[in-house]
Amino acid sequence: MWWAQPQRGDYGGRPLIKTTRSRKFSADALEPRRRPVMAPACTKGNWVRALFDSRDIFPALRQALASADRTIRLDFYIFGGRQGQELAELLVRQVRAGVAVRVMLDRNLGTIPQVRQVTLPVLNYLLAEGVPVVLSSGRYSLLSPARGVDHNKYVVVDGARALVGGANIADLYETFHDLMLQVEGPAARELARQFDRDWRRACRTVPPLAEGDGRVAPVYPDGVAVRVLTAGDGQGTLRQAVLAALAAARQSIYVSMLELGHAEAINGLVAAWRRGVDVRVLLDPGDFADLVPVVRWAPRGILNAHTVRQLVEAAVPVRLFKVDQQLSTLHTKLAVFDSRRLLAGSSNWTSKGFGYMLETNVEVRGGEAVAQVERRFLQDWQQRGEVPELPGLLSRGANWLYRRLL
């Protein structure tokens, strides 16, 4: 068995690849292929629980990996730092105990240089210890580095249990306000199948884990329906699901988002508000200036400047998340519709998130997890929501430039 190993310092669109054997990786092993459009199966009988922020998410992730006795599939955009190293050591122990492990990471290891500094050592450790790792193979564009980025954040254990959402694994993100969903049941098997499809297109040398390799996914008689939604390489099912949910809502739409900029989604929110739906949009006020130094020269809040102005001008209630040392960034990507439907995962509602970044989301219909998330949204809205100032021309111009460059 062999697997891909990037060379230090090489983060181009197609990283140099070597294997643990003295043979070349086949050229087509890194050839980007479009993520297939799969009709999303709506599985029934799932148990779902909402986990908020690192203090709840990291222990649950560690426990899930430690509980595996057959298989682990892990796909994360950012996987590094102290947290990543701890989980990597756990993965190594599981491999030595006979658990079949597959790890997929973004080929740029997080895109931002400051992030690569903490992800590269963990990647090298995994490879040195014999853990099968491949890098994603989305379509790369020099003019738009976000295209083809593996922005997924999920893990599937024994084909029966999963955690999926928007949280990265690294110390840099410990103070981010995040959401992950803990899922047990048939939906976990669907996530495993998605992972295997993405693995095949990223690596033709190391086979994916075999179908039916894990436990039989439990079916809960009183469980909820869950649908896996994807985006990537211009394909996927997320955009259609979001627009359909916006059009179908009759009572309420609550959106909590790091970045919202997709024109159709914004129009859908405005249309819902005008037909009498209780629409509330909570957005992050920042701009990642700590991670992207060039942004420090731009007006603060450029990520959502254009969207805020559009929503304010349409009289749609919008607030900015009040950050502090405990919660420094609103990193959630979620929406609750009519108190009955939850869409959550790794995707921001942007052209990138709906189009060319590899993303994984789930739609949960009913159940306690939907109520959990709605309660937390309303709490955040009341306690941390701040009425925004109307962004000026400079902020909107910087936002326009950001969207086209990234």
VOGU-3710 file (C-alpha; in Angstrom, 3 decimals, decimal comma):
1> mwwaqpqrgd> 0,000/0,000/0,000  1,233/3,515/-0,731  -0,123/7,024/-0,524  0,498/10,603/-1,551  3,134/12,711/0,163  3,545/16,433/-0,642  7,009/17,922/-0,518  7,672/20,714/1,954  7,012/24,141/0,543  5,211/22,954/-2,601
11> yggrpliktt> 1,642/24,221/-2,481  0,898/24,853/-6,128  -2,194/23,782/-7,966  -0,737/20,301/-8,427  1,668/19,422/-5,572  4,673/17,213/-6,218  3,695/13,695/-5,203  5,860/10,854/-4,054  4,951/7,522/-2,555  6,415/5,418/0,193
21> rsrkfsadal> 7,640/3,063/-2,529  10,222/4,078/-5,092  7,755/4,433/-7,940  6,026/7,376/-9,535  2,448/8,245/-8,771  0,425/7,763/-11,961  -0,215/11,055/-13,732  -3,966/10,561/-13,776  -4,041/10,044/-10,013  -4,157/13,819/-9,598
31> eprrrpvmap> -6,284/14,638/-12,635  -9,271/16,655/-11,390  -12,628/15,141/-12,172  -15,970/16,778/-11,644  -17,786/15,783/-8,504  -20,753/13,772/-9,769  -24,268/15,037/-9,230  -25,892/12,442/-7,015  -29,606/12,469/-6,310  -29,466/12,945/-2,526
41> actkgnwvra> -31,076/10,096/-0,654  -33,272/11,128/2,257  -32,588/8,502/4,890  -34,945/7,914/7,799  -34,358/6,643/11,312  -31,358/8,795/12,262  -30,319/10,127/15,643  -28,873/13,659/15,485  -27,381/15,902/18,152  -26,017/19,445/17,825
51> lfdsrdifpa> -22,561/20,268/19,205  -21,460/23,880/19,612  -17,925/25,254/19,769  -14,610/23,576/20,435  -15,298/22,678/24,060  -18,043/20,261/22,930  -16,883/19,415/19,412  -13,298/18,339/20,080  -14,084/15,845/22,899  -16,872/14,316/20,790
61> lrqalasadr> -14,542/13,958/17,821  -11,840/12,390/19,960  -14,339/9,966/21,497  -15,693/9,012/18,072  -12,239/8,182/16,713  -11,343/6,227/19,843  -14,546/4,176/19,590  -13,821/2,892/16,069  -13,207/-0,832/15,789  -13,310/-1,263/11,991
71> tirldfyifg> -13,049/1,889/9,880  -12,394/5,632/10,040  -12,962/8,043/7,146  -11,812/11,603/7,876  -11,991/14,630/5,558  -11,052/18,059/6,937  -10,105/21,358/5,348  -7,773/22,250/8,229  -6,303/19,552/10,447  -3,321/20,725/12,463
81> grqgqelael> -1,866/22,301/15,567  -2,054/20,768/19,017  -5,590/19,512/18,462  -4,725/17,979/15,109  -1,607/16,328/16,495  -3,574/14,757/19,342  -6,109/13,311/16,925  -3,358/12,226/14,530  -1,690/10,235/17,309  -5,057/8,634/18,024
91> lvrqvragva> -5,408/7,699/14,343  -1,958/6,096/14,404  -2,907/4,023/17,437  -6,070/2,910/15,686  -4,139/1,871/12,564  -1,799/-0,203/14,726  -4,829/-1,779/16,390  -6,103/-2,931/13,010  -8,628/-0,219/12,188  -8,733/0,691/8,482
101> vrvmldrnlg> -8,183/4,456/8,193  -8,447/6,863/5,264  -7,628/10,574/5,608  -8,363/13,199/2,962  -7,101/16,781/3,271  -7,148/19,954/1,224  -4,234/19,936/-1,203  -3,193/23,435/-0,101  -3,391/22,458/3,581  -5,593/25,416/4,388
111> tipqvrqvtl> -4,517/27,904/1,673  -3,285/30,576/4,112  0,473/30,434/4,982  -0,155/30,861/8,713  -2,463/27,848/8,620  -0,067/25,707/6,580  2,536/26,149/9,293  0,360/24,152/11,689  -1,115/21,646/9,227  2,062/20,503/7,459
121> pvlnyllaeg> 3,722/18,960/10,562  0,591/16,915/11,295  0,394/15,726/7,697  4,048/14,693/7,721  3,526/12,850/11,007  0,585/10,885/9,607  2,555/9,914/6,521  5,643/8,948/8,498  3,526/6,690/10,698  1,914/4,920/7,754
131> vpvvlssgry> -1,575/6,428/7,781  -3,090/6,509/4,252  -3,534/10,172/3,307  -4,451/11,771/-0,018  -4,917/15,377/-1,027  -8,077/16,584/-2,716  -8,214/16,885/-6,490  -10,633/19,682/-7,281  -10,217/21,973/-10,269  -7,599/24,647/-9,632
141> sllspargvd> -7,604/28,170/-11,060  -4,750/30,632/-10,618  -7,252/33,490/-10,857  -9,478/31,945/-8,188  -7,482/29,905/-5,625  -10,655/28,869/-3,786  -11,751/26,743/-6,730  -11,243/23,102/-5,951  -10,493/23,679/-2,264  -11,532/20,734/-0,090
151> hnkyvvvdga> -13,605/22,642/2,450  -15,196/19,535/3,985  -15,287/18,894/7,717  -16,556/15,452/8,594  -15,591/12,044/9,895  -17,374/8,697/9,612  -16,666/5,884/12,080  -17,478/2,243/11,293  -19,838/3,411/8,561  -22,472/3,989/11,233
161> ralvggania> -21,596/7,172/13,156  -20,486/10,571/11,897  -19,707/14,140/12,832  -20,324/16,713/10,108  -20,412/20,489/10,128  -18,299/23,608/9,877  -15,522/23,281/12,471  -11,852/23,040/11,551  -9,345/21,218/13,746  -6,546/23,535/14,899
171> dlyetfhdlm> -5,759/25,686/17,913  -6,303/28,803/15,780  -10,008/28,001/15,729  -10,623/27,177/19,392  -12,472/30,462/19,955  -14,640/30,231/16,828  -18,404/29,878/17,242  -19,031/26,636/15,351  -21,540/23,851/14,852  -21,047/20,143/14,221
181> lqvegpaare> -23,829/17,580/14,030  -23,376/14,160/15,572  -25,243/11,664/13,385  -25,951/7,981/13,928  -27,913/5,900/11,466  -28,288/5,442/7,713  -27,141/9,018/6,974  -23,683/8,084/8,268  -23,538/5,375/5,619  -24,412/7,975/2,962
191> larqfdrdwr> -21,542/10,148/4,190  -19,233/7,137/3,960  -20,317/6,562/0,362  -19,642/10,201/-0,478  -16,179/9,960/1,064  -15,430/6,860/-0,993  -16,505/8,596/-4,213  -14,254/11,559/-3,465  -11,403/9,223/-2,534  -11,647/7,423/-5,875
201> racrtvppla> -11,385/10,613/-7,855  -8,474/11,892/-5,751  -6,472/8,652/-5,697  -6,550/5,753/-8,127  -3,750/3,847/-6,436  -4,923/3,239/-2,885  -8,448/1,771/-2,988  -11,270/3,218/-0,912  -12,670/1,209/1,938  -15,021/-1,522/0,794
211> egdgrvapvy> -18,766/-0,990/0,941  -20,200/-2,747/3,978  -16,866/-2,688/5,785  -18,257/-1,294/9,001  -21,114/-2,048/11,321  -24,695/-2,087/10,130  -25,890/1,476/10,634  -28,500/1,559/13,396  -32,027/2,623/12,520  -33,897/4,515/15,239
221> pdgvavrvlt> -37,683/3,956/15,082  -38,313/7,481/16,351  -35,394/8,949/14,421  -35,382/11,813/11,946  -34,898/12,110/8,202  -31,479/13,325/7,052  -30,308/14,173/3,543  -26,635/14,610/2,576  -26,030/17,654/0,349  -22,850/18,463/-1,528
231> agdgqgtlrq> -21,146/21,123/-3,599  -17,954/21,136/-5,602  -16,405/21,639/-9,041  -19,553/23,365/-10,262  -21,700/20,386/-9,314  -23,698/19,343/-6,289  -27,086/19,513/-4,633  -26,714/22,172/-1,931  -27,656/25,253/-3,940  -30,922/23,736/-5,130
241> avlaalaaar> -31,804/22,624/-1,589  -31,145/26,081/-0,113  -33,173/27,899/-2,754  -36,044/25,418/-2,426  -36,094/25,800/1,363  -36,110/29,605/1,081  -39,042/29,457/-1,326  -40,996/26,936/0,758  -40,685/28,645/4,165  -43,933/30,059/5,515
251> qsiyvsmlel> -43,234/31,035/9,132  -39,548/31,635/9,864  -36,039/31,567/8,417  -33,094/31,965/10,793  -29,650/32,154/9,183  -26,307/32,173/11,033  -23,406/32,457/8,625  -19,744/33,364/8,416  -20,148/34,626/4,863  -23,302/35,184/2,810
261> ghaeainglv> -22,997/36,572/-0,696  -24,837/34,424/-3,221  -27,271/36,620/-5,160  -30,024/33,995/-5,439  -29,863/33,253/-1,709  -30,062/36,951/-0,848  -33,003/37,392/-3,214  -34,673/34,375/-1,625  -34,347/35,912/1,836  -35,771/39,225/0,633
271> aawrrgvdvr> -38,673/37,478/-1,115  -39,483/35,478/2,015  -39,472/38,637/4,131  -41,829/40,356/1,710  -44,338/37,506/1,867  -44,479/37,776/5,660  -41,916/35,219/6,835  -39,975/36,037/10,021  -36,488/36,335/8,511  -33,432/36,974/10,683
281> vlldpgdfad> -29,857/36,920/9,426  -26,851/36,846/11,770  -23,471/37,422/10,109  -19,849/37,585/11,173  -18,527/41,174/11,370  -14,892/40,351/10,679  -12,539/39,824/7,798  -9,857/37,325/8,959  -7,337/40,165/9,249  -5,356/38,108/11,779
291> lvpvvrwapr> -4,847/35,340/9,209  -4,691/37,389/5,993  -2,448/40,426/6,660  -3,354/42,235/3,426  -6,955/42,478/4,626  -5,837/44,769/7,449  -5,580/47,557/4,891  -9,216/47,125/3,857  -12,309/48,386/5,697  -13,391/46,042/8,471
301> gilnahtvrq> -16,194/43,634/7,690  -15,612/43,303/3,963  -16,789/39,660/3,908  -20,443/40,655/4,167  -20,483/44,373/3,326  -22,511/44,099/0,122  -24,975/41,626/1,664  -25,549/43,765/4,754  -26,355/46,781/2,620  -28,767/44,792/0,426
311> lveaavpvrl> -30,612/43,346/3,414  -30,779/46,662/5,252  -32,129/48,438/2,175  -34,789/45,714/1,838  -35,672/46,102/5,559  -34,733/42,464/6,265  -33,603/42,091/9,908  -29,834/41,553/9,901  -27,369/41,724/12,776  -23,651/41,285/13,210
321> fkvdqqlstl> -22,311/38,822/15,764  -20,676/40,527/18,739  -17,242/38,938/19,105  -15,012/38,794/22,177  -12,139/36,727/23,573  -14,399/33,740/24,234  -16,008/33,710/20,772  -13,841/35,595/18,311  -15,557/34,663/15,035  -18,998/33,525/13,920
331> htklavfdsr> -17,999/30,473/11,862  -21,353/28,678/11,659  -23,020/27,873/8,343  -26,625/27,059/9,206  -30,240/27,925/8,591  -33,432/26,833/10,354  -36,690/26,913/8,393  -40,140/26,965/10,039  -38,665/25,370/13,197  -38,757/22,033/11,373
341> rllagssnwt> -35,878/21,932/8,910  -32,157/22,521/9,463  -29,495/22,978/6,796  -25,973/22,946/8,203  -22,459/21,995/7,215  -19,277/23,400/5,740  -20,724/25,707/3,050  -21,008/29,441/3,242  -23,802/30,756/1,047  -21,513/32,160/-1,621
351> skgfgymlet> -20,684/31,378/-5,233  -17,648/29,470/-3,960  -19,618/27,562/-1,343  -22,352/26,620/-3,790  -20,055/26,013/-6,726  -16,372/25,164/-6,803  -15,309/24,335/-3,257  -15,801/20,735/-2,152  -18,440/20,967/0,573  -20,579/18,637/2,669
361> nvevrggeav> -23,815/19,606/4,385  -26,838/17,847/5,794  -30,527/18,619/5,865  -32,246/17,484/9,072  -36,026/17,300/9,130  -37,515/17,562/12,595  -36,214/16,300/15,905  -34,418/17,719/18,915  -31,313/18,825/16,997  -33,364/21,312/14,974
371> aqverrflqd> -34,846/22,685/18,190  -31,362/22,847/19,767  -29,984/24,901/16,909  -32,984/27,224/16,779  -32,736/27,907/20,521  -29,046/28,710/20,195  -29,694/30,999/17,235  -32,321/32,971/19,145  -29,957/33,217/22,109  -27,170/34,515/19,878
381> wqqrgevpel> -29,568/36,934/18,197  -30,651/38,424/21,512  -27,341/38,389/23,369  -24,787/38,921/20,615  -26,634/40,452/17,684  -25,683/44,059/16,948  -27,452/46,320/14,467  -24,932/47,052/11,698  -23,956/50,393/10,269  -24,713/50,742/6,591
391> pgllsrganw> -21,487/49,775/4,735  -20,054/52,536/2,594  -18,768/52,512/-0,954  -15,208/51,621/0,079  -16,352/48,565/2,047  -18,532/47,351/-0,795  -15,735/47,903/-3,291  -13,356/45,856/-1,146  -16,033/43,158/-0,876  -16,425/43,089/-4,672
401> lyrrll> -12,666/42,675/-5,098  -12,497/39,965/-2,426  -15,233/37,917/-4,100  -13,475/37,956/-7,440  -9,965/37,259/-6,202  -10,873/34,565/-3,657
//
